[in-house]
Amino acid sequence: MDETAMPKQAACWACGTSVILPCQNGLYAETYKCGWCGAITSPQKQPQNSSLLSRLAQGVRQGFVFVIWLVLLSVPSLGFTCVLPRLLTGPALFLNIAWAASLALNILFNFAAAIFRHPGPVELETGRDAAVPAGCFDNCYFCAPCQAPKPMLAHHCSRCRTCVMEMDHHCIFLNSCVGVNNMRHFLLMLSYLIVGCTYTMAACTCLLWQERVAVTSNWSRLLVPILRSGHFWEFFLITPRFLVTAPWWLAGNTYLMALVAGAIPGIALLLVSELRLIFRGQSYIESLQGRAPNTRPGRLRALRRVFGCTHPVLWPAMRWHPPPGTAAAALSYRKSA
């Protein structure tokens, strides 16, 4: 600290206490910590007003989520009308419909919960009196866009325009962040999607083998004329032609197989990446920043922090509110207290 420089004071944004700024080589520190409440003051960028372009982008993102809803609803709809009734009969049909319906219900429930639950509200115990208690804003920054305190574990999302506790990432498929409050629903949605896509692929493959004569006949009717004419550019039009001219059950079966075949690798990769970060005690943002985790919890302890202290058999259950023992449940308890 430079002793020859004149002392300069600044007020803490949280409690208003005067803080003497450290000085080095005649330059005063721009970032400093209050000795009373523990709040950290640092240079802030001025929040920008939402422009027409940003509002338009938000509308596009909401429209994309609506398309995802339609795609998710199309899979059980086509499965119940195109695949299962033609593949099975009798009790086997009803058992498979019940199994597929339970998978679809869990996927849609967790997808809705991940969207509509707040990913991680910031709640700080600042006391009920006008005076700020000592250390109540320890290591908290000031979020200029939110005009509110931001703890160390919180991150401000420019798309959601809010701070999220233990934010992992902003998911374009949800148009929302994944944080401490909806991580459980996000992981369950991915898990159920893997099981549902695998079951759909197996059912569609069995139907193709069962109806292999009709499938071969329909594809030959489209492919043979192109090969004989030599107009190979018509291969680019073969998919829409097939969907229009093929029987309804075969068109639906082909759509489902193409959809789940493209979705399974991406969903599996995302689920494995999320579990790997959870086992390391890290979020996706922290991994991008190169911030090492403070501790490395065991795998079971890390999973219990997300799914709760109940028996693992109960982890996949549909629950809107967080189970006891999760980080989200602790957050809800502090909020209610």
MARMIVO-415170 format. One line per 3 residues: number of its first residue (from 1); their letters; for each residue x, y, z of N, C-alpha, C, O. Coordinates in steps of 0.05 Angstrom, whole numbers. Each point is the difference from the previous one (the first is absolute). Layout:
<pts>
NUM	a	X,Y,Z,X,Y,Z,X,Y,Z,X,Y,Z; ...
</pts>
This chain:
<pts>
1	mde	17,-24,0,-17,24,0,18,25,0,19,1,15; -26,18,-32,16,24,-2,-8,20,22,-22,10,1; 41,-5,18,-5,17,23,1,29,-7,-11,17,15
4	tam	23,-9,-37,2,28,-8,-25,11,-13,-5,24,0; -12,-42,-10,-24,9,-14,-21,8,21,-1,-12,22; -15,31,-29,-22,9,18,-20,-23,2,-8,-11,-20
7	pkq	-1,5,45,-20,-21,3,-26,8,-14,-9,23,1; -3,-42,-14,-25,4,-15,-20,-20,11,5,-23,4; -29,33,1,-21,-16,12,-23,-3,-20,-5,16,-18
10	aac	-9,-38,21,-23,-6,-17,-20,-14,18,7,-13,19; -33,16,-26,-21,-13,16,-6,-27,-11,-1,-5,-24; -3,-14,42,-8,-27,-7,-29,1,-11,-17,13,11
13	wac	12,-27,-33,-26,0,-12,-21,-14,16,-24,5,-3; 32,-23,21,-19,-16,16,-8,13,26,-23,1,6; 43,9,9,-6,10,27,6,30,3,-7,12,19
16	gts	21,-1,-39,6,29,1,25,7,17,6,23,3; 8,-44,7,24,6,16,22,11,-17,4,-8,-23; 10,28,33,22,12,-14,24,-19,0,8,-10,21
19	vil	3,6,-44,23,-19,-4,23,16,-11,-2,14,-20; 26,-16,33,24,12,-10,11,-18,-23,6,-23,5; -3,35,-28,8,-16,-23,30,-6,0,16,18,6
22	pcq	-8,-42,-11,28,-6,-2,12,15,-24,-13,4,-20; 38,4,23,14,15,-21,27,-13,-6,15,-6,19; -9,3,-44,26,-12,-9,10,17,-23,-12,2,-21
25	ngl	36,10,25,13,16,-20,-19,23,-10,-1,6,-23; -13,6,43,-17,23,-7,-27,-8,-12,-15,18,-7; 10,-43,4,-25,-9,-12,-17,-13,22,9,-19,14
28	yae	-33,28,-12,-19,-11,20,-14,-25,-11,-6,-2,-24; 2,-17,41,-13,-25,-7,-28,5,-9,-15,14,14; 7,-26,-36,-28,1,-9,-18,-20,13,-24,3,2
31	tyk	36,-25,7,-15,-21,14,9,-2,29,24,-2,5; -43,3,13,7,0,29,-23,-13,15,-22,-3,-10; 29,-6,34,-19,-15,17,-5,16,25,18,10,13
34	cgw	-44,-9,-5,-8,14,24,8,-17,24,-5,-24,1; 16,38,19,9,-14,24,-23,-6,19,3,-16,19; -27,27,-23,-22,-5,17,-19,-21,-11,-4,-21,13
37	cga	-8,26,-35,-20,-19,-11,12,-21,-18,-12,-20,-6; 37,25,-4,14,-19,-17,-7,3,-29,9,-17,-16; -24,37,8,-7,4,-29,24,9,-16,17,14,10
40	its	-16,-23,-35,22,6,-18,-10,20,-20,-20,-4,-13; 34,26,10,-7,21,-20,20,-2,-23,24,0,5; -34,-1,-29,17,-2,-24,-13,17,-22,-24,6,2
43	pqk	40,1,-22,-12,16,-23,-23,-16,-13,2,-24,-4; -23,38,-2,-24,-12,-12,-5,13,-27,3,24,-4; -12,-41,-15,-9,10,-25,-29,10,2,-16,-12,14
46	qpq	11,34,-27,-27,11,2,-19,-19,-15,5,-8,-23; -28,1,35,-19,-17,-14,-12,13,-24,-7,24,0; 5,-39,-22,-11,10,-24,-30,-5,-2,-10,-21,8
49	nss	-4,41,-19,-29,-4,-3,-6,-20,-22,15,-2,-19; -36,-13,22,-7,-20,-20,-9,13,-25,-17,18,0; 30,-26,-22,-6,12,-26,-21,-17,-14,-8,-22,9
52	lls	-1,32,-32,-19,-16,-16,12,-26,-10,-15,-20,-1; 41,20,-4,13,-24,-9,0,-21,22,-4,-24,-6; 10,32,30,1,-19,22,-28,-12,6,-3,-23,6
55	rla	-18,40,-8,-27,-10,4,-8,-19,-22,-14,-20,4; 23,26,-29,-6,-18,-22,14,-27,4,-11,-21,-5; 36,22,15,15,-25,5,-13,-16,22,-1,-25,-1
58	qgv	-10,39,21,-15,-15,21,-25,-13,-11,-6,-23,8; -7,36,-26,-24,-12,-13,8,-25,-16,-15,-19,0; 38,21,-14,9,-24,-15,6,-23,18,-6,-23,-6
61	rqg	19,29,29,7,-21,19,-25,-13,12,-1,-24,3; -19,40,2,-25,-11,11,-14,-17,-22,-12,-21,7; 13,30,-32,-11,-16,-21,14,-27,-4,-13,-20,-6
64	fvf	39,20,11,16,-25,-2,-9,-19,21,-2,-24,-5; -3,34,30,-9,-17,21,-27,-12,-6,-6,-23,6; -11,39,-19,-27,-10,-9,3,-23,-20,-15,-19,1
67	viw	35,22,-19,5,-22,-19,9,-25,15,-7,-22,-8; 24,25,28,9,-23,16,-24,-14,13,-1,-24,1; -17,40,9,-25,-11,12,-14,-17,-21,-9,-23,6
70	lvl	6,33,-30,-15,-15,-21,15,-26,-7,-13,-20,-4; 40,21,3,15,-24,-7,-3,-21,22,-4,-23,-5; 5,32,31,-3,-19,22,-28,-12,0,-3,-24,6
73	lsv	-17,39,-13,-27,-10,0,-5,-18,-25,-17,-18,1; 32,22,-22,-4,-16,-24,9,-29,3,-10,-18,-12; 31,14,29,11,-27,3,-21,-19,13,-5,-21,-12
76	psl	-6,27,35,-20,-18,11,-25,-2,-18,-13,-21,-1; 5,43,-11,-24,0,-17,4,-20,-23,-18,-16,-6; 40,18,-9,5,-19,-22,5,-28,10,-8,-20,-13
79	gft	21,17,37,4,-26,10,-26,-15,7,-2,-24,-5; -17,39,17,-26,-12,8,-18,-5,-25,-17,-17,2; 22,30,-24,-18,-3,-23,13,-15,-23,-14,-14,-15
82	cvl	40,16,11,13,-12,-23,16,-25,6,-1,-19,-16; 14,18,39,20,-21,5,-12,-22,17,-3,-23,-10; -5,29,34,-9,-21,19,-24,-15,-9,-1,-25,2
85	prl	-21,38,-12,-23,-16,-9,6,-19,-23,-13,-21,-2; 32,28,-15,6,-18,-22,20,-21,7,2,-21,-13; 14,26,35,20,-19,8,-10,-21,19,8,-23,-1
88	ltg	-26,31,19,-9,-18,22,-30,-1,1,-14,16,-12; 4,-37,26,-28,-3,4,-4,-12,28,18,-10,13; -43,13,-3,-7,-13,26,13,13,24,6,24,-1
91	pal	0,-40,21,12,12,25,27,13,-5,7,19,14; 9,-30,-33,26,12,-5,-3,29,-10,16,17,7; -37,-12,-22,-5,27,-10,-6,19,23,11,22,2
94	fln	-28,-30,17,-8,18,22,24,4,19,3,22,11; 13,-43,-7,24,4,18,20,19,-13,10,17,15; -6,-19,-40,19,18,-13,-11,28,-2,16,20,2
97	iaw	-42,-17,-6,-12,27,0,3,13,28,6,24,2; -10,-40,19,3,11,27,29,8,6,5,21,11; 14,-38,-20,28,7,4,8,25,-16,14,17,11
100	aas	-22,-16,-36,6,24,-16,-13,25,10,12,22,0; -37,-25,11,-13,24,11,14,10,25,2,24,4; 8,-42,13,14,8,24,26,14,-7,8,20,12
103	lal	6,-30,-33,24,14,-9,-6,28,-11,14,19,7; -35,-17,-23,-7,26,-12,-8,19,22,7,24,-1; -22,-33,21,-10,17,21,24,11,17,0,23,7
106	nil	19,-40,-1,23,9,15,17,19,-16,10,20,11; -6,-25,-36,15,19,-17,-13,27,-1,14,20,4; -40,-19,-9,-14,25,-3,-1,15,27,2,24,1
109	fnf	-5,-39,21,-1,13,26,26,13,7,0,23,9; 22,-38,-12,26,12,7,8,22,-19,14,19,7; -22,-21,-33,5,21,-19,-14,26,9,11,21,-1
112	aaa	-37,-24,9,-15,23,9,12,11,26,1,25,3; 6,-42,15,12,9,26,26,15,-5,5,20,13; 12,-30,-31,25,13,-5,-4,27,-13,17,18,4
115	ifr	-39,-14,-18,-6,26,-13,-12,20,20,9,22,2; -30,-31,12,-16,19,16,10,4,28,-8,20,12; 24,-38,-1,11,6,27,23,19,-3,16,-2,-19
118	hpg	-13,20,38,22,19,-1,26,-16,4,2,-16,19; 18,20,-36,24,-17,1,16,3,26,15,-18,7; -18,40,7,15,3,25,-2,29,10,18,16,-4
121	pve	-40,-10,19,-3,27,10,22,7,21,8,-18,15; 0,42,-15,21,10,19,-15,11,24,-15,19,-1; 20,-32,24,-12,8,25,23,4,21,15,-19,5
124	let	-14,43,7,21,6,19,-13,8,27,-20,14,0; 31,-24,22,-10,7,26,14,25,9,23,0,10; -36,23,-14,12,26,7,-10,12,26,7,22,7
127	grd	-24,-37,7,-10,10,25,-25,17,-5,-6,9,-22; -9,-6,44,-25,15,-2,2,29,9,-17,16,-5; 39,-9,18,4,27,9,12,16,-23,9,-10,-20
130	aav	-9,37,25,12,18,-20,30,-4,-2,12,3,-21; 0,-9,44,29,-3,1,8,-27,-14,-13,-20,4; 34,21,-19,10,-24,-14,17,-16,19,20,10,10
133	pag	-27,-35,-5,17,-17,18,28,-4,-12,4,1,-24; 14,-6,42,28,-4,-8,2,-27,-16,-11,-20,9; 24,22,-32,6,-23,-16,-24,-11,-16,2,-22,-12
136	cfd	-25,36,11,-23,-11,-13,3,0,-31,-14,-15,-13; 31,32,3,5,1,-29,28,-10,-7,12,9,-19; -2,-28,34,28,-9,-3,4,-11,-29,-15,-18,-8
139	ncy	35,29,-6,7,-8,-27,-22,3,-20,-1,-13,-20; -17,32,25,-22,6,-19,8,24,-17,11,20,10; -17,-22,-35,4,22,-19,-27,14,-4,-21,-9,8
142	fca	23,32,-21,-25,15,-7,-5,-5,-30,17,6,-17; -41,-16,11,-8,-5,-27,-14,25,-11,-22,6,9; 34,7,-28,-11,25,-10,-26,-5,-15,-19,16,3
145	pcq	17,-36,-21,-26,-4,-14,-23,-7,19,-22,10,-4; 27,-26,25,-21,-7,19,-4,20,22,-20,1,14; 41,17,-10,-1,19,22,-4,-14,27,-17,8,16
148	apk	32,-30,-12,-2,-16,23,26,-14,6,17,-2,-18; -13,-8,43,24,-15,6,2,-26,-15,-20,-12,-6; 45,5,-1,5,-25,-14,21,-16,15,23,8,0
151	pml	-31,-31,12,20,-16,15,21,-12,-19,-3,1,-24; 23,-13,36,21,-12,-15,-10,-23,-18,10,-4,-22; -29,-11,32,-10,-23,-15,-21,7,-20,-11,-17,-14
154	ahh	5,43,11,-21,9,-19,14,10,-25,23,10,0; -38,-11,-22,10,10,-25,-24,14,-14,-22,-10,1; 28,33,-13,-21,15,-14,-3,-10,-29,20,-1,-15
157	csr	-44,-6,7,-5,-9,-27,-12,24,-16,-21,11,8; 34,-4,-29,-9,23,-16,-25,-6,-15,-15,18,-7; 9,-44,1,-24,-7,-15,-24,-2,18,-22,10,-7
160	crt	26,-22,31,-22,-1,19,-3,26,16,-21,5,12; 42,12,-13,0,26,13,-5,-3,30,-15,16,12; 28,-35,0,-1,-4,29,24,-15,9,14,-13,-16
163	cvm	-8,14,42,22,-15,12,-11,-28,8,-22,-2,11; 39,-18,-15,-8,-28,5,20,-12,19,24,1,-5; -33,-13,27,18,-13,18,10,-26,-12,-15,-16,-11
166	emd	41,12,13,13,-24,-11,-8,-6,-29,-7,-22,-7; 8,43,-9,-8,-2,-28,20,-19,-14,24,3,2; -35,-22,-17,16,-18,-16,3,10,-28,23,3,-10
169	hhc	-45,2,-4,1,11,-27,-28,10,-8,-19,-6,14; 18,20,-35,-26,9,-12,-7,-20,-22,15,-2,-20; -37,-12,23,-8,-20,-20,-19,12,-20,-21,11,6
172	ifl	29,-14,-32,-17,11,-21,-25,-16,-4,-20,11,-9; 20,-36,17,-24,-17,-3,-21,7,21,-24,-7,-3; 32,19,25,-18,8,21,-6,30,-1,-19,9,12
175	nsc	36,6,-25,0,29,1,1,9,29,-13,20,8; 29,-33,7,3,5,29,27,-10,9,13,-16,-14; -5,25,37,25,-10,11,-4,-26,15,-22,-6,8
178	vgv	43,-9,-5,1,-24,17,17,7,24,24,4,-2; -38,-4,25,14,8,25,-7,-20,22,-9,-22,-5; 13,31,29,-3,-17,24,-29,-9,3,-6,-21,11
181	nnm	-13,38,-21,-28,-6,5,-13,-19,-20,-20,-12,6; 31,10,-30,-12,-18,-20,20,-19,-12,-6,-13,-20; 30,9,33,19,-19,-10,-11,-28,2,5,-17,-18
184	rhf	-20,11,39,-11,-27,3,-19,-6,-23,1,-22,-11; -19,41,4,-19,-5,-22,15,-2,-27,-8,-16,-17; 30,31,14,15,-1,-25,13,-28,-4,-1,-11,-21
187	llm	13,1,43,13,-26,-2,-21,-23,-4,5,-18,-15; -27,20,29,-21,-20,-4,-12,1,-28,-5,-21,-12; 2,45,1,-10,2,-27,19,-14,-20,-8,-14,-17
190	lsy	34,19,20,20,-12,-18,0,-31,4,2,-14,-20; -4,5,44,0,-29,5,-25,-13,-12,3,-21,-13; -26,32,18,-24,-11,-12,0,2,-31,-11,-17,-13
193	liv	23,38,3,2,2,-29,17,-23,-12,-6,-10,-21; 28,4,35,17,-22,-10,-16,-26,0,1,-15,-19; -15,9,41,-16,-25,1,-22,1,-20,-5,-20,-14
196	gct	-9,43,11,-22,1,-19,9,-2,-29,-13,-13,-16; 36,26,9,10,-2,-27,9,-29,-7,-4,-9,-22; 17,-4,42,9,-27,-5,-24,-19,-4,0,-17,-17
199	ytm	-21,21,34,-24,-17,-3,-14,6,-27,-9,-19,-13; 8,44,5,-12,7,-26,15,-12,-23,-12,-11,-19; 38,12,20,17,-12,-22,-4,-30,-1,-2,-11,-22
202	aac	0,-2,45,-4,-29,0,-27,-7,-11,-2,-19,-16; -19,33,24,-27,-6,-10,-2,5,-30,-11,-16,-15; 23,38,5,-1,6,-29,16,-21,-16,-9,-7,-22
205	tcl	32,-1,33,16,-20,-14,-15,-27,-2,0,-13,-21; -14,5,43,-15,-25,-1,-23,2,-20,-6,-19,-13; -7,43,11,-21,3,-20,10,-2,-28,-13,-11,-18
208	lwq	37,23,13,11,-2,-27,6,-29,-8,-5,-8,-22; 15,-7,41,6,-28,-5,-26,-16,-4,-1,-18,-17; -19,24,32,-25,-14,-3,-14,6,-26,-12,-17,-12
211	erv	15,42,3,-13,8,-26,22,5,-21,-3,18,-17; 23,-35,16,23,4,-18,-9,-2,-29,12,13,-18; -32,-29,12,-9,-3,-28,-12,26,-10,6,9,-22
214	avt	-24,3,38,-12,25,-8,20,23,0,-2,17,-18; 21,-17,36,21,21,1,17,-2,-25,5,21,-13; 3,-45,5,17,-3,-24,-15,9,-25,11,12,-18
217	snw	-36,-19,17,-17,7,-23,-2,31,-3,2,10,-22; -7,3,44,-3,30,-1,25,14,-8,0,18,-16; 23,-27,28,25,13,-7,8,-6,-28,12,17,-14
220	srl	-17,-41,4,7,-8,-27,-16,17,-20,11,7,-21; -36,-1,27,-16,16,-18,12,28,-4,-5,12,-21; 20,-2,40,12,26,-3,29,-1,-10,8,17,-16
223	lvp	7,-37,24,28,0,-6,5,-11,-28,18,11,-15; -32,-32,6,6,-12,-26,-4,19,-23,18,1,-17; -39,15,15,-2,19,-23,22,20,-1,9,8,-21
226	ilr	1,1,45,23,19,0,25,-13,-11,15,12,-16; -10,-36,25,24,-14,-9,-1,-6,-30,20,1,-14; -43,-8,3,-3,-6,-28,3,25,-17,11,-1,-22
229	sgh	-22,24,31,1,25,-16,27,14,2,7,14,-18; 8,-19,39,26,14,3,-3,28,11,20,14,2; -44,-6,6,-4,27,12,6,-2,30,-18,0,16
232	fwe	44,-1,-10,7,-5,28,-6,24,18,-1,-2,24; -3,26,-36,-7,23,17,-27,-3,13,-6,13,20; -10,-31,-30,-27,-5,12,2,-14,27,-20,-2,15
235	ffl	44,-7,-8,4,-12,26,-6,21,23,-8,-8,22; 13,34,-29,-5,20,20,-30,3,6,-7,11,21; -10,-20,-39,-29,2,3,-13,-26,10,-24,-1,2
238	itp	41,-19,3,-12,-26,5,-13,-1,28,-20,-14,3; 30,29,17,-12,0,26,-28,12,0,-19,-13,10; 15,38,-21,-28,10,-1,-18,-17,-17,-24,-3,7
241	rfl	34,-8,-29,-16,-18,-16,-9,-25,15,-23,-8,-1; 42,-3,17,-6,-24,15,-21,6,21,-19,-16,4; 22,39,11,-19,7,21,-28,5,-11,-20,-4,14
244	vta	18,13,-39,-26,6,-12,-13,-25,-12,-24,-4,3; 40,-13,-16,-11,-23,-14,-1,-26,17,-16,-18,-6; 32,16,27,0,-24,16,-25,-3,17,-13,20,5
247	pww	6,-44,4,-22,-3,19,5,16,25,23,5,8; -44,3,5,3,17,24,16,-12,22,16,14,13; -19,-41,-9,16,-12,21,29,-1,-6,17,2,18
250	lag	-10,-6,-44,28,-1,-8,13,28,1,23,3,7; -38,17,-15,10,28,1,5,8,29,21,12,6; -40,-18,12,5,6,28,23,-15,12,15,11,16
253	nty	-13,-36,-23,22,-17,10,27,11,-9,19,0,15; -17,8,-41,25,11,-10,7,27,14,23,5,6; -43,11,-2,5,26,14,10,-5,28,19,13,9
256	lma	-31,-32,6,9,-5,27,29,-11,0,16,8,17; -10,-26,-35,27,-12,-1,21,21,-6,22,1,13; -28,17,-32,19,21,-7,4,20,24,22,9,5
259	lva	-44,-3,8,1,19,23,17,-11,23,18,14,9; -24,-38,0,14,-11,23,28,-7,-6,18,1,17; -12,-10,-42,27,-6,-8,18,24,2,24,-2,7
262	gai	-34,25,-14,15,25,2,1,11,28,19,15,7; -39,-22,10,-1,12,26,16,-15,21,11,12,18; -9,-39,-21,13,-16,21,29,8,5,8,3,23
265	pgi	9,0,-44,28,7,6,3,27,14,15,2,19; -30,18,-28,2,26,13,-10,0,29,13,12,17; -35,-25,-12,-11,-1,28,19,-16,18,5,9,22
268	all	6,-31,-32,18,-16,16,26,16,6,10,-1,23; 0,15,-42,24,16,5,-5,22,20,17,5,17; -40,8,-19,-7,21,19,-3,-11,28,9,12,20
271	lvs	-22,-35,-17,-4,-12,26,26,-9,13,5,5,24; 12,-17,-40,26,-8,11,17,24,8,13,-1,21; -14,22,-36,15,24,7,-10,13,25,16,9,17
274	elr	-43,-8,-13,-11,11,24,7,-16,25,8,11,21; -10,-38,-23,7,-17,22,30,2,7,7,0,23; 10,3,-43,28,2,5,6,26,15,17,0,19
277	lif	-30,22,-26,4,25,15,-11,-2,28,12,11,19; -35,-24,-15,-11,-3,26,18,-16,19,3,7,23; 8,-28,-34,19,-17,16,25,16,7,12,-5,21
280	rgq	-4,24,-37,23,17,6,-6,23,18,18,15,8; -44,-10,-2,-8,23,16,3,26,-15,7,20,12; -12,-20,-38,4,23,-17,-25,5,-17,-15,-19,-6
283	syi	11,44,-2,-20,7,-19,14,4,-27,24,1,-2; -41,0,-19,11,3,-27,14,27,-3,21,2,-13; -33,19,25,13,26,-1,27,0,14,19,12,-9
286	esl	-18,-25,33,26,-1,14,21,-16,-16,23,7,2; -32,-27,-16,20,-15,-17,10,17,-23,24,-2,-7; -41,19,-4,9,18,-21,19,21,11,19,8,-14
289	qgr	-24,1,38,17,20,12,26,-12,11,18,15,8; -16,-41,-8,24,-13,11,2,1,30,21,-3,12; -44,7,1,-1,2,29,-1,-28,12,-19,-14,-5
292	apn	38,7,21,1,-26,12,-20,-2,23,-4,20,14; -9,-43,-10,-20,-2,22,15,0,27,22,-8,2; -37,19,18,12,1,27,4,-27,11,20,-6,13
295	trp	-39,-11,-17,1,-28,10,-10,-19,-22,-15,9,-17; 23,-34,19,-9,-20,-19,-18,-19,16,11,-19,13; -37,22,-13,-18,-18,15,0,-27,-13,5,-4,-24
298	grl	-12,-16,40,-3,-27,-11,-24,0,-19,-16,18,0; 15,-39,-17,-21,-1,-20,-27,-2,12,-19,14,-9; 16,-31,30,-26,-2,12,-8,26,14,-23,8,-1
301	ral	42,5,14,-6,25,14,-7,21,-20,-18,17,5; 31,-16,-28,-6,19,-21,-27,-4,-11,-15,19,-5; 7,-44,0,-27,-6,-10,-21,6,21,-22,10,-8
304	rrv	27,-15,33,-19,6,21,-4,31,2,-22,8,7; 41,7,-13,-3,29,0,-20,9,-21,-12,21,3; 10,-36,-25,-19,7,-21,-27,-14,4,-21,12,-4
307	fgc	21,-38,12,-24,-16,1,-11,-3,28,-23,-10,3; 38,17,18,-11,-2,27,11,-23,15,14,-18,-11; -22,17,37,10,-20,18,-18,-25,1,4,-18,17
310	thp	-25,18,-33,-18,-23,-1,14,-24,-13,23,2,-10; -36,-25,10,11,-24,-12,3,5,-30,-18,12,-13; 40,-22,0,4,4,-28,-23,-10,-18,-4,10,-22
313	vlw	-12,-30,32,-22,-9,-15,-21,22,-4,-15,0,-20; 13,19,39,-19,21,-2,10,24,-15,-16,19,-4; 41,-18,-5,10,23,-14,-15,6,-26,-4,24,-5
316	pam	-4,-44,-11,-14,8,-25,-29,8,3,-13,6,-20; 3,-5,45,-28,7,4,-6,28,-9,17,18,1; -42,-14,-10,-9,27,-9,-6,17,25,-19,-6,14
319	rwh	36,26,-10,-4,18,22,5,28,-9,21,6,-12; -40,12,16,4,28,-8,19,14,18,18,14,-9; -21,-18,35,17,13,20,24,-18,5,-1,-24,-2
322	ppp	24,37,10,25,-16,4,-3,-19,23,-12,8,21; 23,-32,-23,-1,-19,23,18,10,23,17,17,-5; -22,-27,29,18,8,22,28,-10,-4,5,-22,-11
325	gta	14,39,20,28,-7,-2,14,11,-25,24,-2,-2; -39,14,-16,12,12,-24,9,28,6,-9,13,19; 27,-3,-37,8,29,3,-24,18,-6,-2,22,12
328	aaa	-16,-30,-30,-23,16,-6,-19,1,24,-13,21,5; 10,-43,10,-17,0,24,11,18,21,-15,14,14; 42,-13,-10,12,18,19,-5,29,-8,-5,17,17
331	lsy	5,-12,-43,-6,27,-10,-28,8,5,-6,23,8; -13,-42,-12,-28,6,6,-5,4,30,-17,16,7; 31,-31,9,-3,4,29,9,27,9,-13,13,17
334	rks	36,-4,-28,9,27,8,-19,21,-9,-4,21,13; -9,-25,-37,-19,19,-11,-25,2,18,-10,22,6; 0,-46,3,-24,0,17,6,11,28,-18,12,12
337	a	42,-17,-3,7,9,27,3,30,1,6,12,21
</pts>
